[in-house]
Structure formats: C-alpha cells, structure tokens
Amino acid sequence: MARNPAQQLGVARLSPVLAAVSLLAGLTALGAVLYLQFADIVQPCSLCIYQRLADLAMLLAIAVGFFIARRWLWTLGVLAALTGAVLAGWQWHLTSAAARQVHACAAIQLLPSQGFSSDSFAGNLATALAGHGSCAVAGQQKIAGWPITHWSLAFFLVCAALLLLAVLSARRR
C-alpha cells in the first residue's frame, strides 16, 4: 500500500528531529564527562578517552549530515555510536570481572600538552584527551546510583537507535 504525500512528508520531517535529539544527547554526555573530569570527580582512563572520540565522531557526522550526504554521514554516526557502545561494554567487563586485578590501563596522551598553558584552549583540549586513571576504577564511579560504564553504554545504544531510525526515515534525495 503506497503512502500518500502527507504521510511521506511527516516521516521525512521526523528524520532531522531524531538526529537533533541524538546530537543533543551526545553534547550533553560529552559535557557531563568533561565536568566530571575538570571538577576532579573522576579521572578518565584510556577507554574513557576512546569513548569520547567515538562521541566526537558521532557528533561530527550528525552535524555535517544536516548539510550534506545525510544518510551516509548519519550511518557513519551510527557506526561511531556502536563503537562507543563496544568500548563501554568492554569497560563494563573490566569493571565487573577484573576490578581487583586491573590497577591501571596504559596512559594515553592524544595531544602533546607541553608548550600549552593549562588555561588555554589547546591546553584544556590536551588535558581532556589524556587518560591516566584505571579503567576499572573509572567505571565503578556512580552517577544517580548507576556506574558510569552503564550510563555510557546506554547513551551510545540510544544514540545509535535514534540515528538508525533517522537514517531509515530520511528520504533519498
């Protein structure tokens, strides 16, 4: 049964709304983890940093997808969100199965922090993309009664689902 044009238009309008909700969720999650780090509540580990990179990749794909190659870029956003979910799931495993055995993950420094003042944008970016904490310890920290790893996994899966719905409901141009 063919859809009438009014139904097709409604589905086409739903696509950017779903992507926008996913974009806002990603920005909120990134803001929350940066707050936790800079308020000295939780020191990020290397897996936390990789999850941030997956979030940034998803955010970039969604934002650019509003202007060009919507379905293709939002599909990349889904893949970035699923990558973040896998990383969060692995951190959950480390937290639950190996918390007593894992004392520290490898330290990671994606940007050199030498040469930047600590209050400059570049210095803050270098700090935000540096992980030194234990993956098991970082994952055990709780927010609203739920470990951070659970929140991270749920966030990435919800964003992937929203973006997938946006991709499927986007009209081909």
DRENKETOR-81221 format. One line per field, with one value per atom (N, C-alpha, C): atom name; residue number from 1; y, z negated, x; residue in one letter. Coordinates in Angstrom, 1 decimal, decimal comma. Example, Ala and Ser with C-alpha at 12.3 -4.5 7.8 and 13.67 -1.06 7.14 Angstrom:
a: c(N|CA|C|N|CA|C)
k: c(1|1|1|2|2|2)
yy: c(-5,7|-4,5|-3,3|-2,2|-1,1|0,0)
zz: c(-7,8|-7,8|-7,8|-7,1|-7,1|-7,9)
xx: c(13,2|12,3|13,2|12,8|13,7|12,9)
r: c(a|a|a|s|s|s)
% end
This chain:
a: c(N|CA|C|N|CA|C|N|CA|C|N|CA|C|N|CA|C|N|CA|C|N|CA|C|N|CA|C|N|CA|C|N|CA|C|N|CA|C|N|CA|C|N|CA|C|N|CA|C|N|CA|C|N|CA|C|N|CA|C|N|CA|C|N|CA|C|N|CA|C|N|CA|C|N|CA|C|N|CA|C|N|CA|C|N|CA|C|N|CA|C|N|CA|C|N|CA|C|N|CA|C|N|CA|C|N|CA|C|N|CA|C|N|CA|C|N|CA|C|N|CA|C|N|CA|C|N|CA|C|N|CA|C|N|CA|C|N|CA|C|N|CA|C|N|CA|C|N|CA|C|N|CA|C|N|CA|C|N|CA|C|N|CA|C|N|CA|C|N|CA|C|N|CA|C|N|CA|C|N|CA|C|N|CA|C|N|CA|C|N|CA|C|N|CA|C|N|CA|C|N|CA|C|N|CA|C|N|CA|C|N|CA|C|N|CA|C|N|CA|C|N|CA|C|N|CA|C|N|CA|C|N|CA|C|N|CA|C|N|CA|C|N|CA|C|N|CA|C|N|CA|C|N|CA|C|N|CA|C|N|CA|C|N|CA|C|N|CA|C|N|CA|C|N|CA|C|N|CA|C|N|CA|C|N|CA|C|N|CA|C|N|CA|C|N|CA|C|N|CA|C|N|CA|C|N|CA|C|N|CA|C|N|CA|C|N|CA|C|N|CA|C|N|CA|C|N|CA|C|N|CA|C|N|CA|C|N|CA|C|N|CA|C|N|CA|C|N|CA|C|N|CA|C|N|CA|C|N|CA|C|N|CA|C|N|CA|C|N|CA|C|N|CA|C|N|CA|C|N|CA|C|N|CA|C|N|CA|C|N|CA|C|N|CA|C|N|CA|C|N|CA|C|N|CA|C|N|CA|C|N|CA|C|N|CA|C|N|CA|C|N|CA|C|N|CA|C|N|CA|C|N|CA|C|N|CA|C|N|CA|C|N|CA|C|N|CA|C|N|CA|C|N|CA|C|N|CA|C|N|CA|C|N|CA|C|N|CA|C|N|CA|C|N|CA|C|N|CA|C|N|CA|C|N|CA|C|N|CA|C|N|CA|C|N|CA|C|N|CA|C|N|CA|C|N|CA|C|N|CA|C|N|CA|C|N|CA|C|N|CA|C|N|CA|C|N|CA|C|N|CA|C|N|CA|C|N|CA|C|N|CA|C|N|CA|C|N|CA|C|N|CA|C|N|CA|C|N|CA|C|N|CA|C|N|CA|C|N|CA|C|N|CA|C|N|CA|C|N|CA|C|N|CA|C|N|CA|C|N|CA|C|N|CA|C|N|CA|C|N|CA|C|N|CA|C)
k: c(1|1|1|2|2|2|3|3|3|4|4|4|5|5|5|6|6|6|7|7|7|8|8|8|9|9|9|10|10|10|11|11|11|12|12|12|13|13|13|14|14|14|15|15|15|16|16|16|17|17|17|18|18|18|19|19|19|20|20|20|21|21|21|22|22|22|23|23|23|24|24|24|25|25|25|26|26|26|27|27|27|28|28|28|29|29|29|30|30|30|31|31|31|32|32|32|33|33|33|34|34|34|35|35|35|36|36|36|37|37|37|38|38|38|39|39|39|40|40|40|41|41|41|42|42|42|43|43|43|44|44|44|45|45|45|46|46|46|47|47|47|48|48|48|49|49|49|50|50|50|51|51|51|52|52|52|53|53|53|54|54|54|55|55|55|56|56|56|57|57|57|58|58|58|59|59|59|60|60|60|61|61|61|62|62|62|63|63|63|64|64|64|65|65|65|66|66|66|67|67|67|68|68|68|69|69|69|70|70|70|71|71|71|72|72|72|73|73|73|74|74|74|75|75|75|76|76|76|77|77|77|78|78|78|79|79|79|80|80|80|81|81|81|82|82|82|83|83|83|84|84|84|85|85|85|86|86|86|87|87|87|88|88|88|89|89|89|90|90|90|91|91|91|92|92|92|93|93|93|94|94|94|95|95|95|96|96|96|97|97|97|98|98|98|99|99|99|100|100|100|101|101|101|102|102|102|103|103|103|104|104|104|105|105|105|106|106|106|107|107|107|108|108|108|109|109|109|110|110|110|111|111|111|112|112|112|113|113|113|114|114|114|115|115|115|116|116|116|117|117|117|118|118|118|119|119|119|120|120|120|121|121|121|122|122|122|123|123|123|124|124|124|125|125|125|126|126|126|127|127|127|128|128|128|129|129|129|130|130|130|131|131|131|132|132|132|133|133|133|134|134|134|135|135|135|136|136|136|137|137|137|138|138|138|139|139|139|140|140|140|141|141|141|142|142|142|143|143|143|144|144|144|145|145|145|146|146|146|147|147|147|148|148|148|149|149|149|150|150|150|151|151|151|152|152|152|153|153|153|154|154|154|155|155|155|156|156|156|157|157|157|158|158|158|159|159|159|160|160|160|161|161|161|162|162|162|163|163|163|164|164|164|165|165|165|166|166|166|167|167|167|168|168|168|169|169|169|170|170|170|171|171|171|172|172|172|173|173|173)
yy: c(-1,2|0,0|1,2|2,1|3,3|4,4|5,1|6,2|7,4|8,2|9,5|10,5|11,6|12,5|13,2|13,3|13,9|13,0|11,7|10,7|10,7|10,8|10,8|12,0|13,2|14,4|14,3|13,7|13,6|12,7|11,6|10,7|11,4|12,2|12,9|14,0|14,6|15,6|15,0|13,7|13,0|12,8|12,5|12,2|13,3|14,6|15,5|15,7|15,5|15,6|14,5|13,3|12,2|12,5|12,9|13,2|14,4|15,4|16,5|16,0|15,1|14,6|13,8|13,1|12,3|13,3|14,4|15,4|16,0|16,4|17,0|16,0|14,8|13,7|13,6|13,6|13,5|14,7|15,9|17,1|17,1|16,6|16,6|15,6|14,4|13,4|13,8|14,5|15,0|16,1|17,0|18,0|17,4|16,4|15,7|15,1|14,4|13,7|14,7|15,8|16,9|17,5|17,7|18,3|17,4|16,1|15,1|15,1|15,3|15,3|16,6|17,7|19,0|19,4|18,8|19,0|18,0|17,3|16,3|15,2|14,8|13,8|12,4|12,3|11,1|11,4|10,7|10,8|9,8|10,2|9,3|8,4|7,2|6,2|6,2|5,4|5,3|4,9|4,0|3,7|4,8|5,6|6,8|7,8|7,9|8,8|8,3|7,0|6,4|6,6|6,5|6,7|8,2|9,1|10,5|10,7|10,0|10,2|9,6|8,5|7,9|8,9|9,5|10,5|11,7|12,2|13,3|13,0|11,7|11,3|11,3|10,8|10,7|12,1|13,0|14,4|15,1|14,9|15,5|14,9|13,6|13,0|13,5|13,7|14,2|15,6|16,5|17,9|18,1|17,5|17,7|17,1|16,0|15,3|16,2|17,2|18,1|18,9|19,0|19,9|19,1|17,9|17,2|15,7|14,9|13,4|12,9|13,3|13,0|11,5|10,6|9,2|8,6|8,9|8,3|8,8|10,0|10,5|10,1|10,0|9,6|8,1|7,3|5,9|5,8|6,7|6,7|7,1|8,0|8,3|7,1|6,3|5,0|4,1|4,0|3,1|3,7|5,0|5,6|5,4|5,5|5,2|3,7|2,8|1,4|1,1|1,8|1,7|2,1|3,2|3,7|2,7|2,1|1,1|-0,1|-0,6|-1,7|-1,3|-0,1|0,3|0,4|0,9|1,0|-0,4|-1,3|-2,7|-3,4|-3,1|-3,7|-3,1|-1,8|-1,2|-1,7|-2,0|-2,6|-4,0|-4,7|-6,1|-5,9|-4,9|-4,7|-4,4|-3,6|-3,1|-4,2|-5,1|-6,1|-7,4|-7,7|-9,0|-8,9|-7,7|-7,6|-6,4|-5,9|-4,7|-4,8|-6,0|-6,2|-6,4|-6,8|-7,2|-6,1|-5,2|-4,2|-2,9|-2,6|-1,4|-0,1|-0,3|0,9|0,4|1,1|0,9|1,7|1,5|2,3|3,7|4,6|6,0|6,4|7,4|7,8|9,4|9,9|11,3|11,6|12,0|12,1|13,4|14,4|15,7|16,0|16,5|16,8|18,0|17,9|19,0|20,0|19,6|20,5|21,7|22,9|24,1|24,8|24,2|24,9|25,3|26,5|26,9|26,1|25,8|25,0|25,7|27,0|27,7|28,1|27,6|27,9|26,8|27,1|26,1|24,9|25,0|23,9|23,1|23,8|23,1|22,3|22,9|22,2|21,0|21,2|20,1|18,9|19,3|18,2|17,5|18,2|17,6|16,7|17,2|16,4|15,1|15,1|13,9|13,1|13,2|12,5|11,6|10,3|9,4|8,7|8,8|8,2|7,3|7,4|6,6|5,2|4,4|3,0|2,8|1,9|1,6|1,0|0,1|-0,5|0,5|1,3|2,3|3,4|3,9|4,9|4,4|3,1|2,6|2,3|2,2|2,0|3,2|4,4|5,6|5,6|6,1|6,0|7,4|7,6|8,8|8,4|9,0|8,6|7,1|6,5|5,1|4,1|4,6|3,7|4,0|2,9|3,1|3,9|4,6|5,4|4,5|3,3|2,4|2,1|1,9|1,6|2,8|4,0|5,2|5,4|5,1|5,3|4,3|3,0|2,0|2,4|2,7|3,1|4,3|5,3|6,5|6,1|5,4|5,0|4,2|3,3|2,4|3,3|4,2|5,0|5,9|6,5|7,4|6,6|5,4|4,5|4,2|3,9|3,6|4,8|6,0|7,2|7,5|7,4|7,7|6,7|5,4|4,4|4,7|5,1|5,5|6,7|7,7|8,8|8,5|7,5|7,1|6,4|5,5|4,8|5,7|6,7|7,6|8,7|8,9|10,0|9,7|10,7|10,5|10,5|9,7|9,7|11,0|11,6|12,9|12,6)
zz: c(0,0|0,0|0,0|1,0|1,1|0,1|-0,4|-1,3|-0,5|-1,1|-0,4|-0,7|0,0|-0,2|-1,6|-2,2|-3,6|-4,5|-4,4|-5,3|-5,1|-3,8|-3,5|-4,0|-3,9|-4,5|-6,0|-6,7|-8,1|-8,5|-7,8|-8,1|-7,7|-6,7|-6,3|-7,3|-8,0|-9,0|-10,3|-10,5|-11,7|-11,8|-10,6|-10,5|-11,1|-10,8|-11,4|-12,9|-13,3|-14,7|-15,5|-15,0|-15,7|-15,7|-14,6|-14,6|-15,6|-15,6|-16,6|-18,0|-18,4|-19,7|-20,0|-19,1|-19,2|-19,4|-18,6|-18,7|-20,1|-20,6|-21,9|-23,0|-22,9|-23,8|-23,9|-22,7|-22,6|-23,2|-22,9|-23,5|-25,1|-25,5|-27,0|-27,6|-27,0|-27,6|-27,6|-26,5|-26,5|-27,5|-27,7|-28,7|-30,1|-30,3|-31,6|-32,0|-31,0|-31,4|-31,5|-30,7|-30,9|-32,3|-32,7|-34,0|-35,1|-35,0|-36,0|-36,0|-34,9|-34,9|-35,5|-35,0|-35,4|-36,8|-37,4|-38,8|-39,7|-39,1|-39,8|-40,5|-39,9|-40,5|-40,0|-38,7|-38,0|-37,1|-37,2|-36,2|-35,1|-33,9|-32,7|-32,5|-32,0|-31,6|-30,1|-29,5|-28,1|-27,4|-28,0|-27,3|-27,4|-28,4|-28,5|-27,4|-27,1|-26,0|-24,7|-24,5|-23,2|-23,1|-24,2|-24,1|-23,8|-24,3|-23,9|-22,4|-21,9|-20,5|-19,6|-20,1|-19,4|-19,5|-20,6|-20,8|-19,8|-19,8|-18,9|-17,4|-17,1|-15,7|-15,3|-16,3|-16,1|-16,0|-16,8|-16,8|-15,5|-15,0|-13,8|-12,6|-12,6|-11,5|-11,5|-12,7|-12,7|-12,3|-12,8|-12,5|-11,0|-10,4|-9,0|-8,1|-8,7|-8,0|-7,8|-8,6|-8,4|-7,1|-6,6|-5,4|-4,2|-4,3|-3,1|-3,4|-2,4|-2,5|-3,8|-4,0|-5,3|-5,6|-4,8|-5,1|-5,3|-4,5|-4,6|-5,8|-6,1|-7,3|-8,6|-8,6|-9,8|-10,0|-8,9|-9,1|-9,7|-9,3|-10,0|-11,5|-11,8|-13,2|-13,9|-13,3|-13,9|-14,2|-13,3|-13,5|-14,6|-14,7|-15,8|-17,1|-17,2|-18,4|-18,8|-17,9|-18,2|-18,6|-18,1|-18,5|-20,0|-20,3|-21,7|-22,6|-22,1|-22,9|-23,2|-22,2|-22,4|-23,4|-23,3|-24,3|-25,7|-25,8|-27,1|-27,6|-26,8|-27,2|-27,7|-27,0|-27,4|-28,7|-28,9|-30,2|-31,3|-31,0|-32,0|-32,4|-31,4|-31,7|-32,6|-32,3|-33,1|-34,5|-34,6|-35,9|-36,8|-36,1|-36,9|-37,1|-36,0|-36,1|-36,6|-36,4|-36,7|-37,6|-38,3|-39,1|-40,1|-40,6|-41,6|-41,0|-39,8|-39,1|-38,2|-37,7|-36,8|-37,7|-37,8|-38,6|-37,7|-36,5|-35,6|-34,2|-33,3|-31,9|-31,4|-30,2|-29,6|-29,5|-29,9|-29,8|-28,4|-28,1|-26,7|-26,7|-25,7|-25,5|-24,0|-23,6|-22,2|-21,6|-22,5|-22,1|-23,0|-22,5|-23,5|-24,3|-25,6|-26,5|-26,7|-26,3|-26,5|-25,6|-26,1|-25,2|-25,3|-25,9|-26,0|-27,5|-27,7|-29,1|-29,5|-30,8|-31,2|-31,1|-31,0|-30,8|-29,4|-28,4|-27,0|-26,5|-25,4|-24,7|-24,4|-23,8|-23,4|-24,6|-25,7|-26,9|-27,5|-27,5|-28,0|-27,1|-25,8|-24,9|-25,1|-25,3|-25,6|-26,9|-27,9|-29,2|-29,0|-28,2|-28,1|-27,3|-26,5|-25,7|-26,2|-27,5|-28,2|-29,2|-29,2|-30,2|-31,0|-32,3|-33,2|-34,2|-34,4|-35,5|-35,2|-36,1|-36,0|-35,3|-34,3|-33,6|-34,5|-35,4|-36,3|-37,4|-37,9|-38,9|-38,3|-37,1|-36,5|-36,2|-35,8|-35,5|-36,7|-37,9|-39,1|-39,7|-39,3|-39,8|-39,5|-40,4|-40,2|-40,0|-39,2|-39,0|-39,1|-40,0|-40,2|-40,4|-41,2|-41,5|-40,5|-39,3|-38,2|-37,9|-37,7|-37,3|-35,9|-35,8|-34,6|-33,4|-33,5|-32,3|-31,8|-32,7|-32,4|-31,6|-32,2|-31,5|-30,1|-30,0|-28,7|-27,7|-28,1|-27,2|-26,8|-27,8|-27,5|-26,5|-26,8|-25,9|-24,5|-24,3|-22,9|-22,2|-22,9|-22,3|-21,9|-22,8|-22,5|-21,3|-21,3|-20,2|-18,9|-18,9|-17,7|-17,2|-18,1|-17,7|-17,1|-17,8|-17,2|-15,9|-15,7|-14,4|-13,3|-13,7|-12,8|-12,3|-13,2|-12,8|-11,9|-12,2|-11,4|-10,0|-9,9|-8,6|-7,8|-8,5|-7,8|-7,4|-8,1|-7,8|-6,9|-6,6|-5,7|-4,3|-3,6|-2,2|-1,4|-0,4|0,5|1,4|1,6|2,4|3,8)
xx: c(0,8|0,0|0,9|0,7|1,5|1,1|2,1|1,8|1,4|0,5|0,2|1,3|1,4|2,5|2,5|1,4|1,4|2,1|1,8|2,5|4,0|4,4|5,8|6,5|5,8|6,4|6,6|5,6|5,8|6,9|7,2|8,3|9,6|9,6|10,8|11,2|10,2|10,5|10,9|10,6|11,0|12,5|13,0|14,5|15,4|15,2|16,1|15,9|14,6|14,3|15,0|15,0|15,7|17,2|17,7|19,2|19,5|18,6|18,9|18,8|17,9|17,9|19,1|19,6|20,9|22,0|22,1|23,1|23,1|21,9|21,8|22,2|21,9|22,3|23,8|24,4|25,9|26,6|26,1|26,6|26,5|25,3|25,1|26,1|26,2|27,1|28,5|29,0|30,3|30,5|29,6|29,7|29,7|28,9|28,9|30,3|30,9|32,1|33,3|33,2|34,2|34,1|32,8|32,6|33,2|32,9|33,4|34,9|35,5|37,0|37,5|37,0|37,6|37,1|36,1|35,7|36,5|37,4|38,2|37,4|36,3|35,4|35,9|36,2|36,7|37,8|38,9|40,0|39,7|39,7|39,4|40,6|40,2|41,2|41,3|42,1|42,3|40,9|40,2|38,9|37,9|38,0|37,1|37,4|38,7|39,2|38,7|38,8|38,4|36,8|36,1|34,7|34,4|35,1|35,0|35,2|36,2|36,5|35,3|34,8|33,6|32,4|32,2|31,2|31,4|32,7|33,0|32,8|33,2|33,0|31,5|30,7|29,2|28,7|29,1|28,6|29,0|30,2|30,6|29,8|29,6|28,8|27,4|26,8|25,4|25,4|26,3|26,2|26,5|27,4|27,7|26,6|26,0|24,9|23,7|23,5|22,4|22,5|23,8|24,0|24,3|25,0|25,4|25,3|25,1|25,1|24,5|23,3|22,6|22,6|22,1|22,0|23,4|24,3|25,6|26,3|26,3|27,0|26,3|25,0|24,3|24,6|24,8|25,1|26,5|27,4|28,7|28,6|27,6|27,3|26,8|26,0|25,5|26,7|27,6|28,8|29,7|29,8|30,6|29,9|28,6|27,9|28,0|28,0|28,1|29,6|30,5|31,9|32,1|31,4|31,4|30,7|29,7|29,0|29,9|30,6|31,5|32,6|33,2|34,2|33,6|32,4|31,7|31,4|31,0|30,8|32,1|33,2|34,5|34,9|34,7|35,0|34,1|32,8|31,9|32,5|33,0|33,6|34,8|35,7|36,8|36,4|35,4|34,9|34,3|33,5|32,8|33,7|34,5|35,2|36,6|37,2|38,6|39,0|38,0|38,2|39,4|39,5|40,6|41,9|41,9|43,2|43,8|42,9|43,4|43,6|44,9|45,2|45,3|45,8|45,9|45,9|45,3|45,4|46,6|46,9|48,0|47,6|48,5|48,2|48,1|47,3|47,1|47,2|47,9|48,0|47,9|46,7|46,4|47,0|47,1|47,7|48,9|50,0|51,1|50,7|50,8|50,4|51,6|52,8|53,9|53,8|54,1|54,1|52,8|51,7|50,4|50,2|49,7|49,4|48,1|48,0|46,9|45,5|45,5|44,3|44,0|44,8|44,5|43,5|42,9|42,0|42,8|44,0|44,8|45,3|45,6|46,0|44,8|43,6|42,5|42,1|42,2|41,9|42,9|44,2|45,2|44,9|44,4|44,1|42,8|41,8|40,6|40,8|41,9|42,1|43,3|43,5|44,6|43,9|44,2|43,7|44,8|44,6|45,7|45,1|43,8|43,1|43,0|42,6|42,3|41,0|40,9|39,7|38,6|39,1|38,2|37,7|38,6|38,2|37,3|37,6|36,8|35,4|35,3|34,0|33,1|33,7|33,0|32,3|32,8|32,2|30,7|29,8|28,4|27,8|26,9|26,1|24,6|23,9|22,5|22,3|23,2|23,1|23,5|24,0|24,4|25,8|26,6|28,0|28,1|29,2|29,4|29,4|30,0|30,0|28,6|27,7|26,3|25,7|25,9|25,4|25,9|27,2|27,9|27,3|27,2|26,7|25,2|24,4|23,0|23,0|23,8|23,9|24,2|25,2|25,6|24,6|24,0|22,9|21,7|21,3|20,1|20,5|21,6|22,0|22,1|22,6|22,7|21,3|20,4|19,0|18,3|18,4|17,8|18,4|19,7|20,3|19,9|19,8|19,4|17,9|17,1|15,7|15,7|16,6|16,7|17,2|18,1|18,6|17,5|16,8|15,7|14,6|14,3|13,2|13,6|14,9|15,3|14,9|14,4|14,0|15,3|15,4|16,5|16,4|17,5|17,5|17,9)
r: c(m|m|m|a|a|a|r|r|r|n|n|n|p|p|p|a|a|a|q|q|q|q|q|q|l|l|l|g|g|g|v|v|v|a|a|a|r|r|r|l|l|l|s|s|s|p|p|p|v|v|v|l|l|l|a|a|a|a|a|a|v|v|v|s|s|s|l|l|l|l|l|l|a|a|a|g|g|g|l|l|l|t|t|t|a|a|a|l|l|l|g|g|g|a|a|a|v|v|v|l|l|l|y|y|y|l|l|l|q|q|q|f|f|f|a|a|a|d|d|d|i|i|i|v|v|v|q|q|q|p|p|p|c|c|c|s|s|s|l|l|l|c|c|c|i|i|i|y|y|y|q|q|q|r|r|r|l|l|l|a|a|a|d|d|d|l|l|l|a|a|a|m|m|m|l|l|l|l|l|l|a|a|a|i|i|i|a|a|a|v|v|v|g|g|g|f|f|f|f|f|f|i|i|i|a|a|a|r|r|r|r|r|r|w|w|w|l|l|l|w|w|w|t|t|t|l|l|l|g|g|g|v|v|v|l|l|l|a|a|a|a|a|a|l|l|l|t|t|t|g|g|g|a|a|a|v|v|v|l|l|l|a|a|a|g|g|g|w|w|w|q|q|q|w|w|w|h|h|h|l|l|l|t|t|t|s|s|s|a|a|a|a|a|a|a|a|a|r|r|r|q|q|q|v|v|v|h|h|h|a|a|a|c|c|c|a|a|a|a|a|a|i|i|i|q|q|q|l|l|l|l|l|l|p|p|p|s|s|s|q|q|q|g|g|g|f|f|f|s|s|s|s|s|s|d|d|d|s|s|s|f|f|f|a|a|a|g|g|g|n|n|n|l|l|l|a|a|a|t|t|t|a|a|a|l|l|l|a|a|a|g|g|g|h|h|h|g|g|g|s|s|s|c|c|c|a|a|a|v|v|v|a|a|a|g|g|g|q|q|q|q|q|q|k|k|k|i|i|i|a|a|a|g|g|g|w|w|w|p|p|p|i|i|i|t|t|t|h|h|h|w|w|w|s|s|s|l|l|l|a|a|a|f|f|f|f|f|f|l|l|l|v|v|v|c|c|c|a|a|a|a|a|a|l|l|l|l|l|l|l|l|l|l|l|l|a|a|a|v|v|v|l|l|l|s|s|s|a|a|a|r|r|r|r|r|r|r|r|r)
% end
